[in-house]
Amino acid sequence: MIERDLAPVLAQSARWYPVVTVTGPRQSGKTTLVRATFPDLPYVSLEPLDVRVDVRQDPRGFLADHRGGAVIDEVQHMPELLSYLQVEIDERPEPGRFVLIGSQQLGLTQAITQSLAGRTAVLRLHPPSYPELLRFPDPSTELWNTVWALSDPRIWDSRILPDRWLADYTTTYVERDVRQVLNVSDLTVFRTFMKLCAGRTAQELNLD
């Protein structure tokens, strides 16, 4: 793991707020950063369906089992949990108890603003910046190699071919996240839309 520029901000926020929420695009390094920053907090992922079912059936019991705090990952799957977390935090507002991790989604943002306003810091982790990429072993210092390789941590850490990674990422993004959030039914049309957007990246936008 490389040192991320957000790490000291994350640690400081946990000294101020009872809850810290880390959002950002998938595969930007959120879970790795949080678990490295808070190694003593128990880690729970809401990605497995059976875990979600158990938490949904007894959210109060789940929070009671983690009275000392926890890292709760993939929280976008259960935004309703935040209402129960609000009650728990109001009863015991000690800073740094819970760290929430979730991919940026409208439902998650709404749940945070409704349930945890004033109780959580909200931090957004972007993929590594160019100075952060240079912290990987044997980084390329050639600009266009870096641009082509993108900035996903897995590409640089595991040396995955960028075109292979991008194809897999696009497939999982389109087939999973987009369908969940936007209820897209025609994936062919949406892929065409994505290609048109990509072809116009970094160009002047003319709305006339």
C-alpha positions as CSV (number, residue, x, y, z in Angstrom):
1,M,0.0,0.0,0.0
2,I,1.2,3.5,-0.8
3,E,0.7,6.5,1.5
4,R,-2.5,8.3,0.4
5,D,-2.7,12.1,0.8
6,L,-6.1,11.7,2.5
7,A,-4.8,9.6,5.3
8,P,-3.9,12.4,7.8
9,V,-7.3,14.1,7.0
10,L,-9.1,10.9,7.7
11,A,-7.3,10.3,11.0
12,Q,-7.9,13.9,12.1
13,S,-11.6,13.7,11.3
14,A,-11.9,10.6,13.5
15,R,-10.7,12.7,16.4
16,W,-13.4,15.3,15.8
17,Y,-16.5,13.3,14.7
18,P,-18.2,10.1,16.1
19,V,-18.6,8.9,12.5
20,V,-16.4,9.4,9.4
21,T,-17.8,8.5,6.0
22,V,-15.4,7.8,3.1
23,T,-17.0,7.7,-0.4
24,G,-15.6,7.6,-3.9
25,P,-15.6,5.6,-7.1
26,R,-15.1,1.8,-6.9
27,Q,-11.5,0.6,-6.8
28,S,-10.2,3.9,-5.7
29,G,-8.6,2.4,-2.6
30,K,-11.2,3.3,0.1
31,T,-11.2,0.0,2.0
32,T,-7.4,-0.3,1.9
33,L,-6.9,3.2,3.2
34,V,-9.5,2.9,6.0
35,R,-8.4,-0.5,7.3
36,A,-4.8,0.7,7.3
37,T,-5.7,3.9,9.2
38,F,-7.9,2.1,11.8
39,P,-6.4,-1.4,12.2
40,D,-7.9,-1.8,15.7
41,L,-11.6,-1.3,14.6
42,P,-13.5,-4.5,13.7
43,Y,-14.3,-4.7,10.0
44,V,-17.7,-5.6,8.6
45,S,-18.6,-5.7,5.0
46,L,-22.3,-5.4,3.9
47,E,-21.4,-6.9,0.5
48,P,-22.3,-10.5,1.3
49,L,-26.1,-11.0,1.1
50,D,-26.3,-13.1,4.2
51,V,-24.6,-10.4,6.3
52,R,-27.1,-7.9,4.9
53,V,-30.0,-10.1,5.8
54,D,-28.8,-10.5,9.4
55,V,-28.2,-6.8,9.8
56,R,-31.5,-5.9,8.2
57,Q,-33.4,-8.3,10.5
58,D,-31.7,-6.9,13.7
59,P,-30.0,-3.6,13.2
60,R,-30.1,-2.7,16.9
61,G,-28.5,-6.0,17.7
62,F,-25.8,-5.5,15.1
63,L,-24.9,-2.1,16.6
64,A,-25.0,-3.5,20.1
65,D,-22.4,-6.1,19.1
66,H,-20.2,-3.2,17.9
67,R,-20.6,-0.7,20.8
68,G,-16.9,0.0,20.7
69,G,-17.2,1.0,17.0
70,A,-16.4,-0.6,13.7
71,V,-15.5,-0.1,10.1
72,I,-18.7,-0.7,8.0
73,D,-18.0,-1.2,4.4
74,E,-20.4,-1.2,1.3
75,V,-22.8,0.8,3.4
76,Q,-24.6,2.0,0.2
77,H,-26.4,-1.4,0.3
78,M,-28.1,-0.5,3.5
79,P,-28.7,3.3,3.9
80,E,-31.5,2.5,6.3
81,L,-28.9,1.4,8.8
82,L,-27.9,5.0,9.3
83,S,-31.1,5.9,11.1
84,Y,-30.3,3.3,13.7
85,L,-26.7,4.5,13.8
86,Q,-27.9,8.1,14.5
87,V,-29.6,6.9,17.7
88,E,-26.5,5.0,18.8
89,I,-24.3,8.0,18.2
90,D,-26.6,10.4,20.0
91,E,-26.4,8.2,23.0
92,R,-22.7,7.8,22.9
93,P,-21.1,10.6,20.8
94,E,-17.4,9.7,21.4
95,P,-15.3,10.6,18.4
96,G,-13.9,7.9,16.1
97,R,-16.4,5.1,16.8
98,F,-17.6,4.3,13.3
99,V,-16.1,4.6,9.9
100,L,-18.4,4.1,7.0
101,I,-17.3,3.2,3.5
102,G,-19.5,3.4,0.4
103,S,-19.5,4.0,-3.3
104,Q,-20.9,7.4,-4.1
105,Q,-24.6,7.0,-4.8
106,L,-27.6,9.3,-4.5
107,G,-29.3,7.1,-2.0
108,L,-26.3,7.0,0.3
109,T,-25.8,10.8,0.1
110,Q,-29.5,11.4,1.0
111,A,-29.3,9.0,3.9
112,I,-26.2,10.7,5.3
113,T,-27.6,14.2,5.1
114,Q,-30.9,13.1,6.7
115,S,-29.6,10.9,9.5
116,L,-26.0,11.9,10.2
117,A,-25.9,15.6,9.5
118,G,-23.5,17.2,12.0
119,R,-22.4,13.8,13.2
120,T,-20.1,12.7,10.4
121,A,-17.3,14.0,8.4
122,V,-17.7,13.1,4.7
123,L,-14.5,12.5,2.8
124,R,-14.2,11.6,-0.9
125,L,-11.3,9.5,-2.0
126,H,-10.3,9.9,-5.6
127,P,-8.1,7.5,-7.5
128,P,-4.4,8.2,-6.9
129,S,-3.1,11.5,-8.1
130,Y,0.1,11.7,-10.1
131,P,2.3,12.4,-7.0
132,E,0.7,9.4,-5.3
133,L,1.3,7.1,-8.3
134,L,5.0,8.0,-8.1
135,R,5.0,6.2,-4.7
136,F,4.4,2.8,-6.3
137,P,7.5,0.7,-6.9
138,D,9.2,1.4,-10.3
139,P,6.7,4.1,-11.4
140,S,6.7,5.4,-15.0
141,T,7.8,9.0,-15.2
142,E,6.7,9.3,-18.8
143,L,3.5,11.3,-19.0
144,W,1.6,9.5,-21.7
145,N,2.4,6.1,-20.2
146,T,0.9,7.3,-17.0
147,V,-2.2,8.7,-18.8
148,W,-2.7,5.4,-20.6
149,A,-2.2,3.3,-17.5
150,L,-5.0,5.2,-15.7
151,S,-4.7,5.7,-11.9
152,D,-6.4,2.7,-10.5
153,P,-4.3,1.3,-7.6
154,R,-4.7,-2.3,-8.7
155,I,-3.2,-1.5,-12.1
156,W,-0.1,-0.1,-10.5
157,D,0.2,-2.5,-7.6
158,S,-0.5,-5.8,-9.6
159,R,0.7,-4.6,-13.0
160,I,-2.6,-5.5,-14.7
161,L,-2.8,-4.5,-18.3
162,P,-4.8,-1.2,-18.4
163,D,-7.0,-2.2,-21.3
164,R,-7.9,-5.5,-19.7
165,W,-8.7,-3.8,-16.4
166,L,-10.7,-1.1,-18.0
167,A,-12.8,-3.6,-20.0
168,D,-13.6,-5.6,-16.8
169,Y,-14.3,-2.4,-14.8
170,T,-16.7,-1.1,-17.4
171,T,-18.5,-4.4,-17.6
172,T,-19.0,-4.6,-13.8
173,Y,-19.9,-0.9,-13.6
174,V,-22.5,-1.1,-16.3
175,E,-24.0,-4.4,-15.3
176,R,-24.1,-3.7,-11.6
177,D,-23.9,-0.1,-10.4
178,V,-25.6,1.7,-13.3
179,R,-28.6,-0.7,-13.3
180,Q,-29.0,-0.3,-9.5
181,V,-28.9,3.5,-9.5
182,L,-30.5,4.4,-12.9
183,N,-32.5,1.4,-13.7
184,V,-30.9,1.2,-17.2
185,S,-32.6,-1.5,-19.3
186,D,-30.8,-1.1,-22.7
187,L,-27.1,-1.6,-22.0
188,T,-26.2,-1.3,-25.7
189,V,-27.5,2.2,-25.8
190,F,-25.8,3.1,-22.5
191,R,-22.5,1.7,-23.8
192,T,-22.8,3.9,-26.9
193,F,-23.5,6.9,-24.7
194,M,-20.4,6.1,-22.6
195,K,-18.2,5.9,-25.8
196,L,-19.6,9.2,-27.0
197,C,-18.8,10.8,-23.7
198,A,-15.3,9.3,-23.7
199,G,-14.6,10.6,-27.2
200,R,-15.3,14.1,-26.0
201,T,-13.2,14.1,-22.9
202,A,-11.0,17.2,-22.5
203,Q,-12.7,19.0,-25.4
204,E,-14.6,22.3,-25.4
205,L,-18.3,21.9,-24.7
206,N,-20.5,23.9,-27.1
207,L,-24.2,24.0,-26.0
208,D,-25.4,26.1,-28.9
